[in-house]
Amino acid sequence: LVGSEMCKETAATTTKVDPTTPSTGTVLYGDTNCDGKVNIADVVILNKYLTNPEKYPLTAQGAINAEVDLDDKLTTNDSYCIIRSVVKLITLPYKG
């Protein structure tokens, strides 16, 4: 896969985001840990959550920020898109 097609990989892990969860602030797409920056730490937090959501829960705002591919689910594709945005290959949110 090349270019923008890479962000449309089929995600193996799917976690539904509750659309009724209110935003607790301004959305900063990719800022999973809600520290005001989008970097590799956000990818780590999201991947931990996707692996074990009970042990590594996200805040409501973190889940909203992490849902970057606009499909209403948190998946490994969101993580992949955040990685691509950190290295300046795409801009978030990304709906490819």
N, C-alpha and C positions, 0 to 999 in steps of 0.2 A: 504494500500500500504506500502511496505517496501523497504528499501535500495534505490538503484538507480531508481526504478520504481516511487518513489514519485515525482521526478522532471519532469515526463512526464504527469502530470495532464493536463486535457483539460482546457485551459485558457478561461475564460469568456470574458475578454476584449482583443481586438486585435487592435493594431495600427501598420500600415505598416511603416517600416523604408525605407527611400529612398536610394536605393543602390548606387545612383550617388552622394550622399553626401560625399565629400572628408573628409578623416580623417585629423584632425587638429593637430595630434601628435601621439605619441605611444599609442596603445590600452592597457588600463589596465582594463581587464574584471571585471565588477561589480562596477567600480568607476563612478557612475552616476553623482555625483556632481563635478567630476574632481578635487578633492583635493589631489590626490596622494595616497589615502587609500581606502580600501574596508571595509565598516562597516555598521552598521544599518542605518546610515544617508542616505546612498545610496538607501536603500530599501524605506525609507520614501519619498525621492525625486521621485523615480520611481513610487511609488504608487500614489502620488499626481498627477503626470503627467498622469498616466493611467486613473485617475478619471476625470481630467479636464485639457486636454492639452492646451487649450487656456489660462487658468489662470496660469498654472504651466508649462511653456514650458521648454524643455531640450535644451542644446546647441547641436550643431552637434556632438561634441566629446562625450558629455554625452550620447546621443542616441546610438552611436557606442559602447561605453563602456558597456551600459546597456543591449545590445542584447547578452546575455551570453549563450543561448541555441542553437544558430546558425541556427535558422529557418527563419531569415530575417524579423521577426516581434517583436515588443515590446508587451509583454503580461504579465499577472500575473504570468505565469510560469517563466519568467526571474526574477521577484521579488523573487519568491519562491526559485529559484536556488541560488540567491545571499544570501538569508538568510541561506541556507544550507551550503554555502561556508564560511560564517562568523563563523559558529560553527564547521567548519572543517570536515563536512560530505562529501563534494565533492570538486573538484578542477575546477576552471573556466578556459576556457570555458567548458561547460558541454553539450555534445551531447550524451544522454543516450539511 
